[in-house]
């Protein structure tokens, strides 16, 4: 496979665009050996959330949060950058990833305020029913690539959340928005979202 690709690259006059297009269109690029096997770097993890929710956050606050995940953006450990891979995940950084996810999706963290709101994103795309919201976030963040039992557990959680006690001063919209934000947080803490 490499030799024909190299030959094709040379014969094309070293067309980088054509080479990248060939690589990205290859079935090998989506094989089980390559698909969702690389642990996301903290910056990929955080920006995946921000982009997915179509929000905006202050870069200084986000950079500071990423330091806790092991990636000081402006000070790589060496000229080659970070080791990456499995070194991104350990007991502490996994907890920090979950905390960052909560900070980004809850609209209550003063570092990020309400510049990212899963409830607003779901509303923008007309997702209201429990199944619609679950499928929306699974599609948005996992490209619909979640196991059937994972989807079933999330849907069960979403249905049960209708019977939870909420503060009496919350409006019906506050309650509905909280349920959507909590669901989004759960999707973002799934093991599948930690991988590219």
N, C-alpha and C positions, 0 to 999 in steps of 0.2 A: 504493500500500500504506500509506503513512504517513497519508494523509488519512482513509481508513476507520478506521484504528486510532485516530487522534486523535478522530474522531467517536464511535467506540464507547466510548472512554475518557470523553469528556464526557457521553455519554448514560447511562453507568453510574453517574454521580454521582461520578466521579473515583475509582473503585475500583482502587487500586494492585495489589491481589492479582490481580484479573481481567486487568489489563494485563500483568503479568509472566507470568501463565499463558499468555496468548495469544502473547506473544513467545517464550517457551520452547517452546511447542508448534509454532511455525512451522517449515516446511521450510527457510526462509531461515537459521534459526539453525544448521542442520546442513549448509548448503550448502558446496561446495568453497571458496567465497570466505571462509567464516567458520571452518570446522572445522579445528582444528590449524594456525592461521596466526599465532597470537600467541605470542611467546616468553614462557615462564613467568617471572614475577618470582622472585627467589631464595627468598622466603618461601613462595610457592606450590610451588616445586620441592621444597624441603625438607619442608614439611608434607604434601605428596602422598606422600612416601616414608614418613614417620612414620605417617600415617593408614592407608596401604595395608598396612603391616606390623603395624598394631594395637599399636604400641609407645608408649613414653613416653620423652621425653628432657628433660633440664634445659633450661629456656628460656634461661637465661643462656649456657650453652655453645652452644646453637643460634644465639642472636643474635650471639654473637662470631664464629661460623663464617660467618654470612651477611654480615658486613662484608667478608670476603675476596671475596665474590661481587658486591660493589658496592651492597649494601643495608644501610645502618646503620639498623636499625628505629626507633631512638629519635631520630634526627637526619636527617630528610629534607632534601634540598638546598634546598628552598623550600616555600612554603605549598601549592603545587600538588602536591607529592610528587615522585616519581621520574619521569623521562622514560619509562623502560620500553622495551618493544618490542625492537628489535635492539640497543639500547644495553646490554642485559643480557649479550650474548654477544660475547666477543672471545677471542683465544688464551689469555689468562690466566684469565678467568673460566670458560671451558669446562674448563680443567684443574682449577681449584678445584672446579667442580661434580663432576667425576669423583672428586676426592679426598674431597669431602664424602660422596659416595655410598658410597665404600669405607669411610669412617669409620663411617657409619651402619649398613652391612650386615655388616661383618666381625666384630663383637662384640669387637674387640681394641683399639679406640681408647679411651683412658682418659676422654675427655670424655663418651662416650656409653655405655661399658661394654657390657653385653649386654642393654640395655633394648629393643633392636630386634633381632630374630633372624629372618631370612628362613626358616631351616631350621625353626624352631619354628612359624612361621606356616604353612608348607607341611604340616608334620606335623599341625597342628591341623585342617586341612581334608582330611587323608587322602591327600595327594599324595606318592607315592613313586616311581613309574616315571618314567623320563626324559621321556617325552612328556607325562605328567600335570603334571610340575613346570614344564616349558617353557610349556605352555598356561596353567597357573595364573598364572604371573607375567606373561605377555603379556596375559591377560584382566584381571588385577588393575591393571596400570599403563598398558596401552594399549587397554583395552576390546576386546582381540582384534584390534585394527586394525593388525596388522603384516603386511608383505608376506610372501608364501610363501617367498621365498628367505631372508629374515631368520629366519623360524621354522626353516627347514632348517639354517641355519648354527648357530643356537643349539642345536638338537637334536644336530647333529654334534659341537659342542663338548662338550655334556653326555655324550655317549656316549664320546668320547675321554678325558674326565676320569677314567673308570674305570681307565684304563691308566697314569695318571700316578703318579710316585713320591711317596709321602707319608712323613712321619717314622714310624719304626718304633714309636714309643711311642704313636701315635694309635690309638684304638680304631676299630672299624668304623663306629661312629656318628659319631665325630669326622670321619672321611674323608667320609662321606655328607653330613654337615652342611656341611663346607667346600665340597663340590661345589655344593650348593644355594645357599650364600651367594655363591659366585663367579658362578653363573648369574644370580642376582638382580642383582648388580652390573652384569653385562653388559647386562641388559635396561634398567636405569636409565641407562646411558650411551648408549643408542640415540638418534639424532637425534630420533626421534618423541616421546620422553619430554620433550624440551626444550620442546615446544610444547603449547599449550592448544587 
